[in-house]
Amino acid sequence: MQIETYIIAIGLLIGWIATAFFLIKASKKAYNRGLYNGLHAARQQKTNATTCTIEDHELLTKITTSLALAVETWQAFPGTEIMVAKVNKQRRQLTAFAAKMWLAAYPAPINAEDAA
């Protein structure tokens, strides 16, 4: 083999090693940055977790009222008993969910007078 071939082979080998080194370094940096951003976003989400607002509770209450109106309408038509039962169940579940969200967001304060 000629000297040019050795120089080319050594250059290619050095290039591959350098490429592998920089790819490993870049992937570690990207992984750490992604891990930091993911953990930071999770912390932000915990601290900025929005609770149930009054508007959210009113919306759920209005939806429950609309479902009640739908049930009353459907009860007038024969053959809608299955739908009426399903909507009644969903209305009860939605009412319970709205109450659960409200209590989670605004727990009732415990007074010494109430305990006595």
C-alpha positions as CSV (number, residue, x, y, z in Angstrom):
1,M,0.0,0.0,0.0
2,Q,1.1,3.5,-0.6
3,I,1.5,6.2,1.9
4,E,-1.5,8.1,0.6
5,T,-3.8,5.1,1.4
6,Y,-2.5,5.0,5.0
7,I,-3.1,8.8,5.4
8,I,-6.6,8.4,4.1
9,A,-7.4,5.4,6.3
10,I,-5.9,7.2,9.4
11,G,-7.9,10.3,8.6
12,L,-11.1,8.4,8.2
13,L,-10.5,6.6,11.5
14,I,-9.8,9.8,13.3
15,G,-12.9,11.4,11.7
16,W,-15.1,8.4,12.8
17,I,-13.7,8.6,16.3
18,A,-14.3,12.3,16.5
19,T,-17.8,12.0,15.1
20,A,-18.6,9.3,17.7
21,F,-17.2,11.4,20.5
22,F,-19.1,14.5,19.6
23,L,-22.3,12.5,19.0
24,I,-22.1,10.9,22.4
25,K,-21.3,14.3,24.0
26,A,-24.3,15.9,22.1
27,S,-26.7,13.1,23.0
28,K,-25.7,13.4,26.7
29,K,-26.2,17.1,26.6
30,A,-29.6,16.7,24.9
31,Y,-30.7,14.0,27.4
32,N,-29.7,16.2,30.4
33,R,-31.5,19.2,28.9
34,G,-34.6,17.2,28.2
35,L,-34.5,15.6,31.6
36,Y,-34.1,19.1,33.2
37,N,-36.9,20.5,31.1
38,G,-39.2,17.6,31.9
39,L,-38.5,17.8,35.7
40,H,-38.9,21.6,35.6
41,A,-42.2,21.3,33.7
42,A,-43.4,18.8,36.2
43,R,-42.5,21.1,39.1
44,Q,-44.2,24.0,37.3
45,Q,-47.3,22.0,36.7
46,K,-47.5,21.0,40.4
47,T,-47.1,24.6,41.6
48,N,-49.3,26.1,38.9
49,A,-52.0,23.4,39.2
50,T,-55.2,25.3,38.7
51,T,-58.1,24.2,40.9
52,C,-61.7,24.3,40.2
53,T,-62.8,27.9,39.8
54,I,-66.3,29.3,40.4
55,E,-66.8,29.5,36.6
56,D,-65.9,25.8,36.2
57,H,-68.4,24.8,38.9
58,E,-71.1,27.0,37.3
59,L,-70.4,25.4,33.9
60,L,-70.8,21.9,35.3
61,T,-74.0,22.9,37.2
62,K,-75.4,24.4,33.9
63,I,-74.6,21.2,32.0
64,T,-76.3,19.2,34.7
65,T,-79.4,21.4,34.4
66,S,-79.4,21.0,30.6
67,L,-79.2,17.2,31.1
68,A,-82.2,17.4,33.5
69,L,-84.1,19.3,30.8
70,A,-83.2,16.7,28.2
71,V,-84.4,13.9,30.5
72,E,-87.7,15.7,31.0
73,T,-88.1,16.1,27.3
74,W,-87.3,12.5,26.5
75,Q,-89.6,11.1,29.1
76,A,-92.5,12.4,27.0
77,F,-91.6,10.2,24.1
78,P,-92.1,6.4,24.1
79,G,-89.2,4.2,23.5
80,T,-86.6,6.5,25.1
81,E,-86.5,4.8,28.5
82,I,-82.9,3.5,27.9
83,M,-81.7,6.9,27.0
84,V,-83.5,8.5,29.9
85,A,-81.9,6.1,32.3
86,K,-78.4,6.6,30.8
87,V,-78.7,10.4,30.9
88,N,-80.0,10.3,34.5
89,K,-77.0,8.2,35.5
90,Q,-74.6,10.6,33.8
91,R,-76.4,13.6,35.4
92,R,-75.9,12.1,38.8
93,Q,-72.3,11.3,38.1
94,L,-71.7,14.8,36.8
95,T,-73.3,16.4,39.9
96,A,-71.1,14.2,42.1
97,F,-68.0,15.1,40.1
98,A,-68.8,18.9,40.4
99,A,-69.3,18.6,44.1
100,K,-66.0,16.6,44.4
101,M,-64.1,19.2,42.4
102,W,-65.6,22.0,44.5
103,L,-64.8,20.4,47.8
104,A,-61.2,19.6,46.6
105,A,-60.7,23.3,45.6
106,Y,-62.5,24.9,48.5
107,P,-62.5,22.6,51.5
108,A,-64.9,23.6,54.3
109,P,-63.1,25.3,57.1
110,I,-63.3,23.6,60.5
111,N,-64.4,25.9,63.2
112,A,-64.2,25.2,66.9
113,E,-67.8,26.2,67.3
114,D,-68.9,23.6,64.7
115,A,-67.0,20.8,66.5
116,A,-68.8,21.6,69.8
